[in-house]
Amino acid sequence: MPRDSGKISGNLRRPRRYNRRLQRVFYISALFSIRHCEESRRFYDRKRSEGKRHIQAVLALARRRVNVLWALLRDGRTYEAVPPTAHAA
């Protein structure tokens, strides 16, 4: 017997597309970075001015931090507050 409520059926489980513990780690990291990192605060404020709610803006910042971390791992670089400049050849 289905244990669904309301008119929606077949919605018993949440999708497992990503690791929830890892998402929580990056969410908390984004929360702290808003207070302590000026660049993160500007990104958060920009998302808020675009009309996003607090949680949406923090999640957007968390995703951005994941993307930066992935790029650093991919390129074998370490994090620098000032991004490297492209040299004209």
PDB file of N, CA, C and O in Angstrom, chain B, residues numbered from 101:
ATOM      1  N   MET B 101       0.845  -1.180   0.000  1.00  0.00           N
ATOM      2  CA  MET B 101       0.000   0.000   0.000  1.00  0.00           C
ATOM      3  C   MET B 101       0.892   1.244   0.000  1.00  0.00           C
ATOM      4  O   MET B 101       1.787   1.365   0.836  1.00  0.00           O
ATOM      5  N   PRO B 102       0.652   2.162  -0.928  1.00  0.00           N
ATOM      6  CA  PRO B 102       1.463   3.385  -0.961  1.00  0.00           C
ATOM      7  C   PRO B 102       1.234   4.238   0.275  1.00  0.00           C
ATOM      8  O   PRO B 102       0.117   4.342   0.781  1.00  0.00           O
ATOM      9  N   ARG B 103       2.309   4.841   0.749  1.00  0.00           N
ATOM     10  CA  ARG B 103       2.209   5.703   1.930  1.00  0.00           C
ATOM     11  C   ARG B 103       2.301   7.170   1.537  1.00  0.00           C
ATOM     12  O   ARG B 103       2.692   8.004   2.353  1.00  0.00           O
ATOM     13  N   ASP B 104       1.947   7.497   0.299  1.00  0.00           N
ATOM     14  CA  ASP B 104       1.998   8.882  -0.172  1.00  0.00           C
ATOM     15  C   ASP B 104       0.855   9.678   0.435  1.00  0.00           C
ATOM     16  O   ASP B 104      -0.186   9.125   0.792  1.00  0.00           O
ATOM     17  N   SER B 105       1.061  10.967   0.544  1.00  0.00           N
ATOM     18  CA  SER B 105      -0.006  11.836   1.027  1.00  0.00           C
ATOM     19  C   SER B 105      -0.415  12.775  -0.093  1.00  0.00           C
ATOM     20  O   SER B 105       0.401  13.135  -0.942  1.00  0.00           O
ATOM     21  N   GLY B 106      -1.654  13.163  -0.093  1.00  0.00           N
ATOM     22  CA  GLY B 106      -2.126  14.110  -1.094  1.00  0.00           C
ATOM     23  C   GLY B 106      -2.332  13.472  -2.452  1.00  0.00           C
ATOM     24  O   GLY B 106      -2.540  12.263  -2.556  1.00  0.00           O
ATOM     25  N   LYS B 107      -2.274  14.287  -3.491  1.00  0.00           N
ATOM     26  CA  LYS B 107      -2.562  13.825  -4.847  1.00  0.00           C
ATOM     27  C   LYS B 107      -1.340  13.269  -5.565  1.00  0.00           C
ATOM     28  O   LYS B 107      -1.480  12.585  -6.579  1.00  0.00           O
ATOM     29  N   ILE B 108      -0.142  13.551  -5.054  1.00  0.00           N
ATOM     30  CA  ILE B 108       1.077  13.103  -5.708  1.00  0.00           C
ATOM     31  C   ILE B 108       1.392  11.693  -5.243  1.00  0.00           C
ATOM     32  O   ILE B 108       1.446  11.434  -4.040  1.00  0.00           O
ATOM     33  N   SER B 109       1.600  10.780  -6.178  1.00  0.00           N
ATOM     34  CA  SER B 109       1.935   9.412  -5.806  1.00  0.00           C
ATOM     35  C   SER B 109       3.308   9.057  -6.364  1.00  0.00           C
ATOM     36  O   SER B 109       3.764   9.662  -7.334  1.00  0.00           O
ATOM     37  N   GLY B 110       3.955   8.090  -5.760  1.00  0.00           N
ATOM     38  CA  GLY B 110       5.265   7.656  -6.224  1.00  0.00           C
ATOM     39  C   GLY B 110       6.391   8.569  -5.799  1.00  0.00           C
ATOM     40  O   GLY B 110       7.476   8.530  -6.378  1.00  0.00           O
ATOM     41  N   ASN B 111       6.148   9.384  -4.799  1.00  0.00           N
ATOM     42  CA  ASN B 111       7.159  10.340  -4.343  1.00  0.00           C
ATOM     43  C   ASN B 111       7.614   9.963  -2.930  1.00  0.00           C
ATOM     44  O   ASN B 111       7.616  10.793  -2.021  1.00  0.00           O
ATOM     45  N   LEU B 112       7.998   8.696  -2.768  1.00  0.00           N
ATOM     46  CA  LEU B 112       8.319   8.205  -1.432  1.00  0.00           C
ATOM     47  C   LEU B 112       9.719   8.593  -0.981  1.00  0.00           C
ATOM     48  O   LEU B 112       9.955   8.776   0.213  1.00  0.00           O
ATOM     49  N   ARG B 113      10.634   8.719  -1.905  1.00  0.00           N
ATOM     50  CA  ARG B 113      12.022   8.988  -1.545  1.00  0.00           C
ATOM     51  C   ARG B 113      12.536  10.215  -2.268  1.00  0.00           C
ATOM     52  O   ARG B 113      12.098  10.547  -3.370  1.00  0.00           O
ATOM     53  N   ARG B 114      13.468  10.873  -1.625  1.00  0.00           N
ATOM     54  CA  ARG B 114      14.139  11.996  -2.279  1.00  0.00           C
ATOM     55  C   ARG B 114      15.186  11.442  -3.232  1.00  0.00           C
ATOM     56  O   ARG B 114      15.742  10.374  -2.979  1.00  0.00           O
ATOM     57  N   PRO B 115      15.465  12.147  -4.321  1.00  0.00           N
ATOM     58  CA  PRO B 115      16.480  11.644  -5.251  1.00  0.00           C
ATOM     59  C   PRO B 115      17.860  11.645  -4.604  1.00  0.00           C
ATOM     60  O   PRO B 115      18.160  12.501  -3.772  1.00  0.00           O
ATOM     61  N   ARG B 116      18.689  10.696  -4.983  1.00  0.00           N
ATOM     62  CA  ARG B 116      20.041  10.596  -4.434  1.00  0.00           C
ATOM     63  C   ARG B 116      21.042  11.022  -5.499  1.00  0.00           C
ATOM     64  O   ARG B 116      21.899  10.235  -5.901  1.00  0.00           O
ATOM     65  N   ARG B 117      20.936  12.243  -5.948  1.00  0.00           N
ATOM     66  CA  ARG B 117      21.807  12.739  -6.997  1.00  0.00           C
ATOM     67  C   ARG B 117      23.140  13.241  -6.460  1.00  0.00           C
ATOM     68  O   ARG B 117      24.119  13.329  -7.200  1.00  0.00           O
ATOM     69  N   TYR B 118      23.175  13.562  -5.202  1.00  0.00           N
ATOM     70  CA  TYR B 118      24.394  14.118  -4.634  1.00  0.00           C
ATOM     71  C   TYR B 118      24.501  13.703  -3.180  1.00  0.00           C
ATOM     72  O   TYR B 118      23.537  13.226  -2.581  1.00  0.00           O
ATOM     73  N   ASN B 119      25.678  13.889  -2.625  1.00  0.00           N
ATOM     74  CA  ASN B 119      25.971  13.512  -1.256  1.00  0.00           C
ATOM     75  C   ASN B 119      25.484  14.617  -0.315  1.00  0.00           C
ATOM     76  O   ASN B 119      26.003  15.733  -0.341  1.00  0.00           O
ATOM     77  N   ARG B 120      24.506  14.309   0.496  1.00  0.00           N
ATOM     78  CA  ARG B 120      23.910  15.318   1.379  1.00  0.00           C
ATOM     79  C   ARG B 120      24.894  15.799   2.453  1.00  0.00           C
ATOM     80  O   ARG B 120      24.875  16.972   2.828  1.00  0.00           O
ATOM     81  N   ARG B 121      25.740  14.914   2.940  1.00  0.00           N
ATOM     82  CA  ARG B 121      26.730  15.333   3.939  1.00  0.00           C
ATOM     83  C   ARG B 121      27.712  16.317   3.333  1.00  0.00           C
ATOM     84  O   ARG B 121      28.084  17.306   3.965  1.00  0.00           O
ATOM     85  N   LEU B 122      28.132  16.043   2.106  1.00  0.00           N
ATOM     86  CA  LEU B 122      29.058  16.952   1.437  1.00  0.00           C
ATOM     87  C   LEU B 122      28.383  18.286   1.139  1.00  0.00           C
ATOM     88  O   LEU B 122      29.011  19.339   1.244  1.00  0.00           O
ATOM     89  N   GLN B 123      27.107  18.243   0.769  1.00  0.00           N
ATOM     90  CA  GLN B 123      26.374  19.485   0.537  1.00  0.00           C
ATOM     91  C   GLN B 123      26.317  20.312   1.826  1.00  0.00           C
ATOM     92  O   GLN B 123      26.484  21.531   1.787  1.00  0.00           O
ATOM     93  N   ARG B 124      26.083  19.657   2.957  1.00  0.00           N
ATOM     94  CA  ARG B 124      26.028  20.358   4.239  1.00  0.00           C
ATOM     95  C   ARG B 124      27.371  21.004   4.568  1.00  0.00           C
ATOM     96  O   ARG B 124      27.419  22.123   5.078  1.00  0.00           O
ATOM     97  N   VAL B 125      28.462  20.292   4.272  1.00  0.00           N
ATOM     98  CA  VAL B 125      29.801  20.843   4.529  1.00  0.00           C
ATOM     99  C   VAL B 125      30.016  22.122   3.723  1.00  0.00           C
ATOM    100  O   VAL B 125      30.491  23.125   4.255  1.00  0.00           O
ATOM    101  N   PHE B 126      29.664  22.081   2.434  1.00  0.00           N
ATOM    102  CA  PHE B 126      29.860  23.269   1.606  1.00  0.00           C
ATOM    103  C   PHE B 126      28.889  24.386   1.972  1.00  0.00           C
ATOM    104  O   PHE B 126      29.236  25.562   1.857  1.00  0.00           O
ATOM    105  N   TYR B 127      27.687  24.042   2.409  1.00  0.00           N
ATOM    106  CA  TYR B 127      26.723  25.055   2.847  1.00  0.00           C
ATOM    107  C   TYR B 127      27.263  25.800   4.063  1.00  0.00           C
ATOM    108  O   TYR B 127      27.235  27.030   4.103  1.00  0.00           O
ATOM    109  N   ILE B 128      27.755  25.059   5.052  1.00  0.00           N
ATOM    110  CA  ILE B 128      28.306  25.688   6.259  1.00  0.00           C
ATOM    111  C   ILE B 128      29.555  26.486   5.911  1.00  0.00           C
ATOM    112  O   ILE B 128      29.774  27.570   6.452  1.00  0.00           O
ATOM    113  N   SER B 129      30.370  25.955   5.013  1.00  0.00           N
ATOM    114  CA  SER B 129      31.551  26.681   4.558  1.00  0.00           C
ATOM    115  C   SER B 129      31.157  28.008   3.911  1.00  0.00           C
ATOM    116  O   SER B 129      31.800  29.033   4.138  1.00  0.00           O
ATOM    117  N   ALA B 130      30.093  27.979   3.102  1.00  0.00           N
ATOM    118  CA  ALA B 130      29.631  29.206   2.449  1.00  0.00           C
ATOM    119  C   ALA B 130      29.101  30.197   3.481  1.00  0.00           C
ATOM    120  O   ALA B 130      29.336  31.399   3.355  1.00  0.00           O
ATOM    121  N   LEU B 131      28.394  29.713   4.493  1.00  0.00           N
ATOM    122  CA  LEU B 131      27.888  30.605   5.543  1.00  0.00           C
ATOM    123  C   LEU B 131      29.030  31.335   6.246  1.00  0.00           C
ATOM    124  O   LEU B 131      28.961  32.545   6.464  1.00  0.00           O
ATOM    125  N   PHE B 132      30.078  30.593   6.597  1.00  0.00           N
ATOM    126  CA  PHE B 132      31.207  31.218   7.282  1.00  0.00           C
ATOM    127  C   PHE B 132      31.972  32.151   6.353  1.00  0.00           C
ATOM    128  O   PHE B 132      32.474  33.188   6.786  1.00  0.00           O
ATOM    129  N   SER B 133      32.063  31.787   5.082  1.00  0.00           N
ATOM    130  CA  SER B 133      32.824  32.630   4.157  1.00  0.00           C
ATOM    131  C   SER B 133      32.122  33.957   3.902  1.00  0.00           C
ATOM    132  O   SER B 133      32.777  34.947   3.573  1.00  0.00           O
ATOM    133  N   ILE B 134      30.806  33.992   4.048  1.00  0.00           N
ATOM    134  CA  ILE B 134      30.079  35.260   3.881  1.00  0.00           C
ATOM    135  C   ILE B 134      30.539  36.258   4.931  1.00  0.00           C
ATOM    136  O   ILE B 134      30.651  37.453   4.655  1.00  0.00           O
ATOM    137  N   ARG B 135      30.806  35.769   6.134  1.00  0.00           N
ATOM    138  CA  ARG B 135      31.235  36.649   7.225  1.00  0.00           C
ATOM    139  C   ARG B 135      32.705  37.043   7.131  1.00  0.00           C
ATOM    140  O   ARG B 135      33.076  38.142   7.542  1.00  0.00           O
ATOM    141  N   HIS B 136      33.545  36.160   6.598  1.00  0.00           N
ATOM    142  CA  HIS B 136      34.985  36.359   6.705  1.00  0.00           C
ATOM    143  C   HIS B 136      35.704  36.642   5.391  1.00  0.00           C
ATOM    144  O   HIS B 136      36.880  37.005   5.402  1.00  0.00           O
ATOM    145  N   CYS B 137      35.027  36.486   4.269  1.00  0.00           N
ATOM    146  CA  CYS B 137      35.681  36.688   2.974  1.00  0.00           C
ATOM    147  C   CYS B 137      34.899  37.738   2.187  1.00  0.00           C
ATOM    148  O   CYS B 137      33.714  37.567   1.902  1.00  0.00           O
ATOM    149  N   GLU B 138      35.575  38.811   1.847  1.00  0.00           N
ATOM    150  CA  GLU B 138      34.913  39.917   1.153  1.00  0.00           C
ATOM    151  C   GLU B 138      34.392  39.501  -0.222  1.00  0.00           C
ATOM    152  O   GLU B 138      33.315  39.937  -0.628  1.00  0.00           O
ATOM    153  N   GLU B 139      35.136  38.672  -0.938  1.00  0.00           N
ATOM    154  CA  GLU B 139      34.714  38.209  -2.264  1.00  0.00           C
ATOM    155  C   GLU B 139      33.423  37.388  -2.165  1.00  0.00           C
ATOM    156  O   GLU B 139      32.513  37.554  -2.977  1.00  0.00           O
ATOM    157  N   SER B 140      33.351  36.510  -1.174  1.00  0.00           N
ATOM    158  CA  SER B 140      32.151  35.703  -0.975  1.00  0.00           C
ATOM    159  C   SER B 140      30.974  36.584  -0.587  1.00  0.00           C
ATOM    160  O   SER B 140      29.848  36.352  -1.027  1.00  0.00           O
ATOM    161  N   ARG B 141      31.230  37.587   0.228  1.00  0.00           N
ATOM    162  CA  ARG B 141      30.160  38.498   0.642  1.00  0.00           C
ATOM    163  C   ARG B 141      29.604  39.266  -0.556  1.00  0.00           C
ATOM    164  O   ARG B 141      28.394  39.463  -0.658  1.00  0.00           O
ATOM    165  N   ARG B 142      30.478  39.699  -1.459  1.00  0.00           N
ATOM    166  CA  ARG B 142      30.016  40.398  -2.669  1.00  0.00           C
ATOM    167  C   ARG B 142      29.164  39.479  -3.539  1.00  0.00           C
ATOM    168  O   ARG B 142      28.136  39.902  -4.068  1.00  0.00           O
ATOM    169  N   PHE B 143      29.590  38.215  -3.690  1.00  0.00           N
ATOM    170  CA  PHE B 143      28.822  37.251  -4.482  1.00  0.00           C
ATOM    171  C   PHE B 143      27.449  37.036  -3.844  1.00  0.00           C
ATOM    172  O   PHE B 143      26.435  37.036  -4.541  1.00  0.00           O
ATOM    173  N   TYR B 144      27.414  36.853  -2.527  1.00  0.00           N
ATOM    174  CA  TYR B 144      26.156  36.657  -1.808  1.00  0.00           C
ATOM    175  C   TYR B 144      25.240  37.862  -1.971  1.00  0.00           C
ATOM    176  O   TYR B 144      24.054  37.706  -2.262  1.00  0.00           O
ATOM    177  N   ASP B 145      25.781  39.057  -1.787  1.00  0.00           N
ATOM    178  CA  ASP B 145      24.981  40.276  -1.927  1.00  0.00           C
ATOM    179  C   ASP B 145      24.451  40.433  -3.346  1.00  0.00           C
ATOM    180  O   ASP B 145      23.326  40.892  -3.542  1.00  0.00           O
ATOM    181  N   ARG B 146      25.259  40.051  -4.344  1.00  0.00           N
ATOM    182  CA  ARG B 146      24.812  40.137  -5.730  1.00  0.00           C
ATOM    183  C   ARG B 146      23.632  39.184  -5.969  1.00  0.00           C
ATOM    184  O   ARG B 146      22.662  39.546  -6.635  1.00  0.00           O
ATOM    185  N   LYS B 147      23.721  37.974  -5.425  1.00  0.00           N
ATOM    186  CA  LYS B 147      22.625  37.019  -5.582  1.00  0.00           C
ATOM    187  C   LYS B 147      21.367  37.503  -4.870  1.00  0.00           C
ATOM    188  O   LYS B 147      20.257  37.323  -5.370  1.00  0.00           O
ATOM    189  N   ARG B 148      21.541  38.116  -3.708  1.00  0.00           N
ATOM    190  CA  ARG B 148      20.385  38.659  -2.981  1.00  0.00           C
ATOM    191  C   ARG B 148      19.741  39.796  -3.767  1.00  0.00           C
ATOM    192  O   ARG B 148      18.516  39.912  -3.800  1.00  0.00           O
ATOM    193  N   SER B 149      20.561  40.637  -4.402  1.00  0.00           N
ATOM    194  CA  SER B 149      20.011  41.736  -5.193  1.00  0.00           C
ATOM    195  C   SER B 149      19.317  41.240  -6.455  1.00  0.00           C
ATOM    196  O   SER B 149      18.487  41.945  -7.028  1.00  0.00           O
ATOM    197  N   GLU B 150      19.657  40.021  -6.890  1.00  0.00           N
ATOM    198  CA  GLU B 150      18.976  39.410  -8.036  1.00  0.00           C
ATOM    199  C   GLU B 150      17.625  38.831  -7.641  1.00  0.00           C
ATOM    200  O   GLU B 150      16.889  38.337  -8.495  1.00  0.00           O
ATOM    201  N   GLY B 151      17.296  38.888  -6.358  1.00  0.00           N
ATOM    202  CA  GLY B 151      15.994  38.426  -5.902  1.00  0.00           C
ATOM    203  C   GLY B 151      15.987  37.045  -5.279  1.00  0.00           C
ATOM    204  O   GLY B 151      14.920  36.506  -4.984  1.00  0.00           O
ATOM    205  N   LYS B 152      17.163  36.462  -5.073  1.00  0.00           N
ATOM    206  CA  LYS B 152      17.214  35.136  -4.453  1.00  0.00           C
ATOM    207  C   LYS B 152      17.029  35.269  -2.945  1.00  0.00           C
ATOM    208  O   LYS B 152      17.420  36.268  -2.341  1.00  0.00           O
ATOM    209  N   ARG B 153      16.428  34.244  -2.352  1.00  0.00           N
ATOM    210  CA  ARG B 153      16.295  34.207  -0.903  1.00  0.00           C
ATOM    211  C   ARG B 153      17.646  33.865  -0.291  1.00  0.00           C
ATOM    212  O   ARG B 153      18.589  33.497  -0.993  1.00  0.00           O
ATOM    213  N   HIS B 154      17.723  33.993   1.038  1.00  0.00           N
ATOM    214  CA  HIS B 154      18.987  33.754   1.744  1.00  0.00           C
ATOM    215  C   HIS B 154      19.539  32.357   1.440  1.00  0.00           C
ATOM    216  O   HIS B 154      20.704  32.215   1.069  1.00  0.00           O
ATOM    217  N   ILE B 155      18.713  31.346   1.596  1.00  0.00           N
ATOM    218  CA  ILE B 155      19.188  29.973   1.407  1.00  0.00           C
ATOM    219  C   ILE B 155      19.608  29.741  -0.038  1.00  0.00           C
ATOM    220  O   ILE B 155      20.607  29.067  -0.291  1.00  0.00           O
ATOM    221  N   GLN B 156      18.856  30.294  -0.992  1.00  0.00           N
ATOM    222  CA  GLN B 156      19.216  30.146  -2.399  1.00  0.00           C
ATOM    223  C   GLN B 156      20.558  30.803  -2.689  1.00  0.00           C
ATOM    224  O   GLN B 156      21.376  30.252  -3.425  1.00  0.00           O
ATOM    225  N   ALA B 157      20.788  31.984  -2.108  1.00  0.00           N
ATOM    226  CA  ALA B 157      22.048  32.686  -2.321  1.00  0.00           C
ATOM    227  C   ALA B 157      23.220  31.930  -1.701  1.00  0.00           C
ATOM    228  O   ALA B 157      24.301  31.865  -2.285  1.00  0.00           O
ATOM    229  N   VAL B 158      23.004  31.361  -0.520  1.00  0.00           N
ATOM    230  CA  VAL B 158      24.069  30.591   0.135  1.00  0.00           C
ATOM    231  C   VAL B 158      24.375  29.324  -0.666  1.00  0.00           C
ATOM    232  O   VAL B 158      25.539  28.959  -0.827  1.00  0.00           O
ATOM    233  N   LEU B 159      23.340  28.656  -1.166  1.00  0.00           N
ATOM    234  CA  LEU B 159      23.560  27.460  -1.987  1.00  0.00           C
ATOM    235  C   LEU B 159      24.282  27.805  -3.285  1.00  0.00           C
ATOM    236  O   LEU B 159      25.118  27.031  -3.753  1.00  0.00           O
ATOM    237  N   ALA B 160      23.968  28.957  -3.869  1.00  0.00           N
ATOM    238  CA  ALA B 160      24.671  29.387  -5.076  1.00  0.00           C
ATOM    239  C   ALA B 160      26.146  29.611  -4.768  1.00  0.00           C
ATOM    240  O   ALA B 160      27.011  29.243  -5.563  1.00  0.00           O
ATOM    241  N   LEU B 161      26.434  30.212  -3.620  1.00  0.00           N
ATOM    242  CA  LEU B 161      27.827  30.415  -3.206  1.00  0.00           C
ATOM    243  C   LEU B 161      28.512  29.074  -2.946  1.00  0.00           C
ATOM    244  O   LEU B 161      29.675  28.890  -3.306  1.00  0.00           O
ATOM    245  N   ALA B 162      27.802  28.148  -2.328  1.00  0.00           N
ATOM    246  CA  ALA B 162      28.374  26.822  -2.072  1.00  0.00           C
ATOM    247  C   ALA B 162      28.713  26.126  -3.391  1.00  0.00           C
ATOM    248  O   ALA B 162      29.774  25.516  -3.518  1.00  0.00           O
ATOM    249  N   ARG B 163      27.810  26.218  -4.373  1.00  0.00           N
ATOM    250  CA  ARG B 163      28.092  25.618  -5.680  1.00  0.00           C
ATOM    251  C   ARG B 163      29.293  26.266  -6.334  1.00  0.00           C
ATOM    252  O   ARG B 163      30.109  25.587  -6.957  1.00  0.00           O
ATOM    253  N   ARG B 164      29.406  27.584  -6.196  1.00  0.00           N
ATOM    254  CA  ARG B 164      30.559  28.277  -6.768  1.00  0.00           C
ATOM    255  C   ARG B 164      31.850  27.806  -6.112  1.00  0.00           C
ATOM    256  O   ARG B 164      32.861  27.623  -6.789  1.00  0.00           O
ATOM    257  N   ARG B 165      31.819  27.608  -4.799  1.00  0.00           N
ATOM    258  CA  ARG B 165      33.005  27.128  -4.088  1.00  0.00           C
ATOM    259  C   ARG B 165      33.370  25.722  -4.538  1.00  0.00           C
ATOM    260  O   ARG B 165      34.553  25.398  -4.649  1.00  0.00           O
ATOM    261  N   VAL B 166      32.368  24.879  -4.800  1.00  0.00           N
ATOM    262  CA  VAL B 166      32.627  23.533  -5.315  1.00  0.00           C
ATOM    263  C   VAL B 166      33.296  23.634  -6.684  1.00  0.00           C
ATOM    264  O   VAL B 166      34.260  22.920  -6.959  1.00  0.00           O
ATOM    265  N   ASN B 167      32.787  24.518  -7.539  1.00  0.00           N
ATOM    266  CA  ASN B 167      33.359  24.683  -8.882  1.00  0.00           C
ATOM    267  C   ASN B 167      34.806  25.152  -8.813  1.00  0.00           C
ATOM    268  O   ASN B 167      35.650  24.678  -9.574  1.00  0.00           O
ATOM    269  N   VAL B 168      35.097  26.075  -7.910  1.00  0.00           N
ATOM    270  CA  VAL B 168      36.472  26.565  -7.755  1.00  0.00           C
ATOM    271  C   VAL B 168      37.373  25.440  -7.247  1.00  0.00           C
ATOM    272  O   VAL B 168      38.482  25.254  -7.748  1.00  0.00           O
ATOM    273  N   LEU B 169      36.899  24.699  -6.261  1.00  0.00           N
ATOM    274  CA  LEU B 169      37.690  23.589  -5.726  1.00  0.00           C
ATOM    275  C   LEU B 169      37.957  22.543  -6.807  1.00  0.00           C
ATOM    276  O   LEU B 169      39.071  22.031  -6.919  1.00  0.00           O
ATOM    277  N   TRP B 170      36.935  22.231  -7.600  1.00  0.00           N
ATOM    278  CA  TRP B 170      37.100  21.250  -8.670  1.00  0.00           C
ATOM    279  C   TRP B 170      38.139  21.725  -9.687  1.00  0.00           C
ATOM    280  O   TRP B 170      38.971  20.937 -10.138  1.00  0.00           O
ATOM    281  N   ALA B 171      38.094  23.008 -10.048  1.00  0.00           N
ATOM    282  CA  ALA B 171      39.060  23.557 -11.004  1.00  0.00           C
ATOM    283  C   ALA B 171      40.474  23.503 -10.436  1.00  0.00           C
ATOM    284  O   ALA B 171      41.425  23.215 -11.163  1.00  0.00           O
ATOM    285  N   LEU B 172      40.619  23.780  -9.138  1.00  0.00           N
ATOM    286  CA  LEU B 172      41.941  23.719  -8.515  1.00  0.00           C
ATOM    287  C   LEU B 172      42.479  22.292  -8.533  1.00  0.00           C
ATOM    288  O   LEU B 172      43.653  22.070  -8.831  1.00  0.00           O
ATOM    289  N   LEU B 173      41.624  21.332  -8.214  1.00  0.00           N
ATOM    290  CA  LEU B 173      42.051  19.935  -8.252  1.00  0.00           C
ATOM    291  C   LEU B 173      42.390  19.496  -9.675  1.00  0.00           C
ATOM    292  O   LEU B 173      43.381  18.801  -9.898  1.00  0.00           O
ATOM    293  N   ARG B 174      41.565  19.903 -10.631  1.00  0.00           N
ATOM    294  CA  ARG B 174      41.778  19.528 -12.024  1.00  0.00           C
ATOM    295  C   ARG B 174      43.100  20.065 -12.554  1.00  0.00           C
ATOM    296  O   ARG B 174      43.822  19.368 -13.267  1.00  0.00           O
ATOM    297  N   ASP B 175      43.416  21.322 -12.199  1.00  0.00           N
ATOM    298  CA  ASP B 175      44.612  21.973 -12.724  1.00  0.00           C
ATOM    299  C   ASP B 175      45.838  21.764 -11.847  1.00  0.00           C
ATOM    300  O   ASP B 175      46.940  22.161 -12.227  1.00  0.00           O
ATOM    301  N   GLY B 176      45.668  21.150 -10.683  1.00  0.00           N
ATOM    302  CA  GLY B 176      46.797  20.916  -9.787  1.00  0.00           C
ATOM    303  C   GLY B 176      47.360  22.199  -9.206  1.00  0.00           C
ATOM    304  O   GLY B 176      48.568  22.310  -8.997  1.00  0.00           O
ATOM    305  N   ARG B 177      46.499  23.166  -8.944  1.00  0.00           N
ATOM    306  CA  ARG B 177      46.940  24.446  -8.389  1.00  0.00           C
ATOM    307  C   ARG B 177      46.502  24.573  -6.942  1.00  0.00           C
ATOM    308  O   ARG B 177      45.688  23.789  -6.453  1.00  0.00           O
ATOM    309  N   THR B 178      47.051  25.570  -6.264  1.00  0.00           N
ATOM    310  CA  THR B 178      46.602  25.906  -4.921  1.00  0.00           C
ATOM    311  C   THR B 178      45.783  27.183  -4.997  1.00  0.00           C
ATOM    312  O   THR B 178      45.900  27.953  -5.950  1.00  0.00           O
ATOM    313  N   TYR B 179      44.957  27.398  -3.991  1.00  0.00           N
ATOM    314  CA  TYR B 179      44.078  28.566  -3.993  1.00  0.00           C
ATOM    315  C   TYR B 179      44.869  29.835  -3.738  1.00  0.00           C
ATOM    316  O   TYR B 179      45.711  29.883  -2.842  1.00  0.00           O
ATOM    317  N   GLU B 180      44.596  30.856  -4.527  1.00  0.00           N
ATOM    318  CA  GLU B 180      45.157  32.194  -4.332  1.00  0.00           C
ATOM    319  C   GLU B 180      43.984  33.174  -4.332  1.00  0.00           C
ATOM    320  O   GLU B 180      43.081  33.069  -5.161  1.00  0.00           O
ATOM    321  N   ALA B 181      44.003  34.121  -3.403  1.00  0.00           N
ATOM    322  CA  ALA B 181      42.900  35.070  -3.313  1.00  0.00           C
ATOM    323  C   ALA B 181      42.770  35.894  -4.591  1.00  0.00           C
ATOM    324  O   ALA B 181      41.662  36.249  -4.994  1.00  0.00           O
ATOM    325  N   VAL B 182      43.892  36.196  -5.224  1.00  0.00           N
ATOM    326  CA  VAL B 182      43.876  36.943  -6.479  1.00  0.00           C
ATOM    327  C   VAL B 182      44.040  35.933  -7.614  1.00  0.00           C
ATOM    328  O   VAL B 182      45.044  35.222  -7.663  1.00  0.00           O
ATOM    329  N   PRO B 183      43.053  35.859  -8.540  1.00  0.00           N
ATOM    330  CA  PRO B 183      43.179  34.876  -9.614  1.00  0.00           C
ATOM    331  C   PRO B 183      44.357  35.200 -10.537  1.00  0.00           C
ATOM    332  O   PRO B 183      44.721  36.367 -10.683  1.00  0.00           O
ATOM    333  N   PRO B 184      44.954  34.183 -11.160  1.00  0.00           N
ATOM    334  CA  PRO B 184      46.066  34.443 -12.060  1.00  0.00           C
ATOM    335  C   PRO B 184      45.613  35.213 -13.290  1.00  0.00           C
ATOM    336  O   PRO B 184      44.508  35.008 -13.794  1.00  0.00           O
ATOM    337  N   THR B 185      46.465  36.086 -13.760  1.00  0.00           N
ATOM    338  CA  THR B 185      46.122  36.889 -14.935  1.00  0.00           C
ATOM    339  C   THR B 185      46.586  36.163 -16.192  1.00  0.00           C
ATOM    340  O   THR B 185      47.590  35.451 -16.176  1.00  0.00           O
ATOM    341  N   ALA B 186      45.853  36.350 -17.265  1.00  0.00           N
ATOM    342  CA  ALA B 186      46.216  35.742 -18.542  1.00  0.00           C
ATOM    343  C   ALA B 186      47.312  36.595 -19.180  1.00  0.00           C
ATOM    344  O   ALA B 186      47.165  37.811 -19.308  1.00  0.00           O
ATOM    345  N   HIS B 187      48.389  35.965 -19.571  1.00  0.00           N
ATOM    346  CA  HIS B 187      49.497  36.668 -20.185  1.00  0.00           C
ATOM    347  C   HIS B 187      49.309  36.698 -21.693  1.00  0.00           C
ATOM    348  O   HIS B 187      49.033  35.671 -22.314  1.00  0.00           O
ATOM    349  N   ALA B 188      49.457  37.860 -22.267  1.00  0.00           N
ATOM    350  CA  ALA B 188      49.329  37.986 -23.733  1.00  0.00           C
ATOM    351  C   ALA B 188      50.612  37.503 -24.383  1.00  0.00           C
ATOM    352  O   ALA B 188      51.713  37.859 -23.962  1.00  0.00           O
ATOM    353  N   ALA B 189      50.453  36.690 -25.410  1.00  0.00           N
ATOM    354  CA  ALA B 189      51.632  36.144 -26.079  1.00  0.00           C
ATOM    355  C   ALA B 189      52.018  36.949 -27.276  1.00  0.00           C
ATOM    356  O   ALA B 189      52.993  36.621 -27.952  1.00  0.00           O
TER     357      ALA B 189
END
